[in-house]
Amino acid sequence: MSSTAKQDALPRTRKPAGRPKGTGTQRVYEKVRENILQLVLSPGADIDESSLEREYGVSRTPVREALIRLASEGLITLLPNKGARVAPLDMTDITQMFEALELASRATLRWCAERRSEDEVETIAALSDAFTAAAQAEDFGRMGELNHEFHAAIGRACGNRNIAELYESQLANSLRLARLAFAEAPADREDQAKYYAEIIRQHEDMVTAIRARDAEAADQLARKHLALFRARMMKYLARSGAGDIAFD
């Protein structure tokens, strides 16, 4: 498949299931969602609905529709008579988050391998290639976007809308957690390069398994991919700077 064809296979815009109706609603939804996933809006931050109305030139109704959609994805919390707030990242729930993500990942990849169409597998392959290119360019913002879209495309190809929506919600939470860790952890270029190289290898193996309709291999790769992410997050959570402080 040519590079031009692969670029043509990439989705032009994100199209999650059940997205809100209305142009104004959609603009607010997409931008607030992006700001939450990129940590522009930090966990626990209040969301000023009046500011959103002014910024996007819309009435209260589209803003509320967008926030209700984000709440259904677990990205914000709607507070009675107090507006909305970005959902916190509760580290005490991390074990449950990983359990839910692993189950959703395994079911999604297995069914994707069994049920995907030829067009869908080419889209997934194109996104894998695009992620590799972004990694080589060290475009970390684009990498995060493409990594999410790669997995979301697998979800859309699994043939089960309910599982795809569950997978999408778990991806959003894991992306926020990963960005929080990398934003606060000191940069280690060699370690970072090795980590992303392994992600690239695993993405390529997923494409191979999906293309071959090898559900067992896809299942094992889902486990392996989660183990890599889990180890990375545990390394971050285990860090403490207290031992480096000289009190004398």
Backbone torsions as a table, in degrees:
resi	resn	phi	psi	omega
1	MET	NA	128.6	-177.1
2	SER	-70.0	160.2	179.8
3	SER	-63.5	-34.5	178.7
4	THR	-65.2	-42.5	179.0
5	ALA	-64.8	-37.7	178.9
6	LYS	-65.0	-40.5	177.6
7	GLN	-63.4	-38.6	179.1
8	ASP	-65.4	-25.8	-178.5
9	ALA	-76.3	-17.4	-178.3
10	LEU	-69.4	137.8	177.5
11	PRO	-65.1	136.9	-178.5
12	ARG	-73.5	-37.8	178.2
13	THR	-139.7	156.6	176.8
14	ARG	-71.5	137.9	-179.1
15	LYS	-132.3	67.2	178.4
16	PRO	-65.9	151.4	-178.7
17	ALA	-62.3	141.2	175.0
18	GLY	70.2	29.1	-178.5
19	ARG	-67.4	153.7	-172.8
20	PRO	-64.1	153.4	178.1
21	LYS	-84.8	153.7	174.6
22	GLY	94.0	134.7	-177.9
23	THR	-62.6	-45.7	179.7
24	GLY	-62.6	-43.8	177.9
25	THR	-59.5	-44.1	-177.6
26	GLN	-64.6	-42.1	179.8
27	ARG	-62.4	-45.1	179.6
28	VAL	-64.2	-46.1	-179.6
29	TYR	-57.4	-50.4	-175.3
30	GLU	-64.8	-42.3	-176.5
31	LYS	-71.4	-43.7	179.5
32	VAL	-65.5	-40.5	178.2
33	ARG	-60.7	-45.5	178.5
34	GLU	-60.6	-43.4	-179.4
35	ASN	-65.1	-33.3	177.5
36	ILE	-70.4	-46.3	-177.7
37	LEU	-68.9	-30.0	179.0
38	GLN	-87.3	0.6	-179.0
39	LEU	65.1	18.5	169.3
40	VAL	-63.9	-39.9	169.4
41	LEU	-99.4	110.7	-173.5
42	SER	-77.8	156.9	177.3
43	PRO	-53.8	131.0	179.6
44	GLY	88.8	-5.5	-178.0
45	ALA	-70.5	141.0	175.7
46	ASP	-74.5	146.4	177.7
47	ILE	-111.3	120.6	-178.3
48	ASP	-89.1	106.0	-176.9
49	GLU	-65.1	-36.4	179.5
50	SER	-63.0	-38.6	178.3
51	SER	-64.1	-39.1	178.5
52	LEU	-65.6	-38.7	178.6
53	GLU	-60.8	-44.3	-179.2
54	ARG	-69.4	-43.4	-176.1
55	GLU	-62.9	-39.1	-175.4
56	TYR	-103.6	-0.5	177.3
57	GLY	62.7	40.9	-178.9
58	VAL	-125.1	168.3	178.1
59	SER	-84.0	-178.5	-178.0
60	ARG	-66.6	-32.8	-174.7
61	THR	-62.4	-49.4	177.9
62	PRO	-60.7	-36.2	178.7
63	VAL	-64.0	-45.2	-179.6
64	ARG	-65.1	-39.5	178.4
65	GLU	-61.8	-41.5	179.1
66	ALA	-65.2	-42.1	-178.7
67	LEU	-68.3	-35.8	177.5
68	ILE	-63.7	-40.6	177.4
69	ARG	-63.0	-44.2	179.2
70	LEU	-65.2	-35.4	177.4
71	ALA	-66.6	-37.2	179.2
72	SER	-66.3	-23.1	177.9
73	GLU	-90.2	-2.1	178.7
74	GLY	79.9	13.8	-177.3
75	LEU	-91.2	-22.7	175.2
76	ILE	-135.2	164.4	176.0
77	THR	-118.4	127.1	176.8
78	LEU	-89.4	123.2	-176.2
79	LEU	-104.9	124.4	-179.7
80	PRO	-54.9	122.4	177.6
81	ASN	62.8	12.5	-179.1
82	LYS	-129.9	4.6	178.7
83	GLY	87.5	-142.9	-174.7
84	ALA	-129.7	156.8	-179.5
85	ARG	-144.4	141.7	176.2
86	VAL	-62.3	132.8	-178.3
87	ALA	-61.1	136.4	179.6
88	PRO	-72.1	159.6	171.6
89	LEU	-102.1	100.2	-176.3
90	ASP	-88.5	109.4	-177.1
91	MET	-64.7	-19.7	178.7
92	THR	-71.8	-16.5	-179.3
93	ASP	-98.3	7.8	-171.9
94	ILE	-63.9	-35.4	178.8
95	THR	-63.1	-44.7	179.0
96	GLN	-65.8	-36.1	178.0
97	MET	-61.3	-45.3	179.9
98	PHE	-66.0	-37.4	177.5
99	GLU	-61.9	-47.0	-179.1
100	ALA	-64.9	-41.8	-179.4
101	LEU	-65.5	-40.3	-179.7
102	GLU	-65.7	-44.9	179.0
103	LEU	-62.4	-44.6	179.3
104	ALA	-64.8	-39.6	-179.6
105	SER	-64.6	-45.1	-177.3
106	ARG	-65.0	-46.0	179.0
107	ALA	-63.3	-42.1	-177.0
108	THR	-65.7	-48.6	-179.0
109	LEU	-67.1	-39.9	179.1
110	ARG	-60.9	-49.6	-177.3
111	TRP	-71.2	-31.6	176.1
112	CYS	-61.1	-44.9	179.5
113	ALA	-60.5	-36.0	-176.8
114	GLU	-82.1	-30.5	-166.7
115	ARG	-116.5	-10.6	-172.9
116	ARG	-61.3	152.4	173.6
117	SER	-90.9	169.0	178.4
118	GLU	-64.4	-40.5	178.5
119	ASP	-62.6	-40.2	-178.9
120	GLU	-65.7	-40.9	-179.7
121	VAL	-67.1	-32.7	177.7
122	GLU	-70.0	-36.3	175.8
123	THR	-63.8	-44.4	179.0
124	ILE	-61.9	-43.2	179.4
125	ALA	-64.0	-40.5	179.6
126	ALA	-64.3	-38.7	178.3
127	LEU	-68.2	-35.9	175.5
128	SER	-62.3	-44.7	178.3
129	ASP	-63.8	-40.2	-179.9
130	ALA	-65.6	-38.1	176.6
131	PHE	-62.5	-43.3	178.9
132	THR	-60.0	-43.5	179.4
133	ALA	-63.1	-41.6	178.7
134	ALA	-64.7	-38.0	178.3
135	ALA	-64.8	-41.8	179.3
136	GLN	-65.2	-31.0	178.1
137	ALA	-86.5	-2.5	-177.1
138	GLU	55.0	37.5	175.9
139	ASP	-91.7	84.1	-170.4
140	PHE	-68.3	-33.2	176.5
141	GLY	-64.4	-44.5	178.6
142	ARG	-66.6	-35.1	178.0
143	MET	-60.2	-44.8	179.5
144	GLY	-61.5	-42.1	179.8
145	GLU	-64.5	-45.5	-177.1
146	LEU	-71.9	-34.4	177.2
147	ASN	-62.3	-44.0	178.4
148	HIS	-63.3	-44.8	-177.8
149	GLU	-67.6	-34.1	176.2
150	PHE	-58.5	-50.2	-178.7
151	HIS	-70.9	-35.2	178.0
152	ALA	-64.9	-36.3	177.6
153	ALA	-64.9	-37.3	175.0
154	ILE	-62.4	-42.3	178.1
155	GLY	-60.7	-43.6	-179.2
156	ARG	-66.0	-22.2	-177.6
157	ALA	-94.2	3.0	-174.3
158	CYS	-81.3	-11.2	175.9
159	GLY	80.3	13.1	178.7
160	ASN	-140.1	106.5	-174.7
161	ARG	-61.7	-38.4	-178.2
162	ASN	-66.5	-42.3	177.3
163	ILE	-66.9	-39.1	179.0
164	ALA	-61.2	-40.8	179.4
165	GLU	-69.0	-39.1	176.0
166	LEU	-62.2	-45.3	-179.7
167	TYR	-61.4	-42.9	-179.9
168	GLU	-60.6	-43.1	-179.2
169	SER	-66.7	-38.2	178.4
170	GLN	-69.6	-35.5	176.6
171	LEU	-62.2	-41.2	-178.9
172	ALA	-62.0	-45.1	179.4
173	ASN	-65.6	-40.8	-178.8
174	SER	-68.0	-34.5	179.0
175	LEU	-65.7	-42.3	177.3
176	ARG	-61.7	-42.7	-179.2
177	LEU	-63.8	-43.2	-179.9
178	ALA	-63.9	-43.8	-179.4
179	ARG	-65.1	-37.1	178.1
180	LEU	-62.6	-44.0	-179.0
181	ALA	-63.9	-47.9	-176.9
182	PHE	-71.1	-28.1	178.5
183	ALA	-69.8	-33.2	-175.0
184	GLU	-97.8	-18.8	-178.4
185	ALA	-82.4	145.1	176.8
186	PRO	-66.8	146.4	-177.2
187	ALA	-73.2	133.1	173.3
188	ASP	-130.0	97.1	-169.6
189	ARG	-61.7	-40.5	-178.6
190	GLU	-66.6	-45.7	178.9
191	ASP	-63.6	-41.8	-179.8
192	GLN	-63.5	-41.9	-179.8
193	ALA	-62.8	-42.0	179.1
194	LYS	-64.4	-40.7	-179.4
195	TYR	-63.0	-48.0	-178.7
196	TYR	-69.1	-33.0	176.4
197	ALA	-62.6	-38.3	178.4
198	GLU	-69.7	-37.5	175.5
199	ILE	-59.5	-45.1	179.9
200	ILE	-59.7	-45.4	179.3
201	ARG	-60.7	-43.5	-179.0
202	GLN	-68.0	-38.4	175.6
203	HIS	-59.7	-44.6	180.0
204	GLU	-63.4	-39.1	177.8
205	ASP	-65.8	-36.4	176.8
206	MET	-62.8	-44.9	178.6
207	VAL	-58.9	-43.4	179.5
208	THR	-60.9	-45.7	-179.4
209	ALA	-65.4	-42.0	179.9
210	ILE	-66.0	-42.9	-180.0
211	ARG	-62.6	-37.1	-178.8
212	ALA	-83.7	-1.7	-176.2
213	ARG	57.7	36.7	-178.8
214	ASP	-94.2	90.3	-175.5
215	ALA	-66.0	-36.4	-179.7
216	GLU	-65.7	-43.8	178.3
217	ALA	-64.4	-39.7	179.0
218	ALA	-62.9	-41.0	178.0
219	ASP	-60.7	-47.8	-179.5
220	GLN	-64.2	-35.9	178.5
221	LEU	-68.2	-34.3	176.0
222	ALA	-61.3	-43.9	177.5
223	ARG	-61.9	-45.4	-177.7
224	LYS	-64.1	-40.9	-179.1
225	HIS	-65.0	-41.9	178.5
226	LEU	-67.5	-36.3	178.6
227	ALA	-63.0	-38.6	178.5
228	LEU	-64.3	-46.6	-179.9
229	PHE	-66.3	-41.7	179.7
230	ARG	-61.2	-44.0	179.9
231	ALA	-63.0	-39.1	179.3
232	ARG	-64.3	-43.5	-179.0
233	MET	-69.8	-38.7	178.9
234	MET	-64.5	-34.4	177.2
235	LYS	-63.1	-41.0	177.6
236	TYR	-66.5	-46.4	-176.1
237	LEU	-67.2	-26.2	-179.4
238	ALA	-80.2	-12.6	-178.5
239	ARG	-68.5	141.5	173.3
240	SER	-148.3	131.4	179.2
241	GLY	-88.3	-0.7	-175.3
242	ALA	-62.7	-36.8	-177.5
243	GLY	-70.0	-15.2	-178.3
244	ASP	-92.5	-3.0	-176.9
245	ILE	-85.5	128.6	178.6
246	ALA	-95.1	111.1	-178.1
247	PHE	-86.0	-9.9	-179.6
248	ASP	-93.6	NA	NA
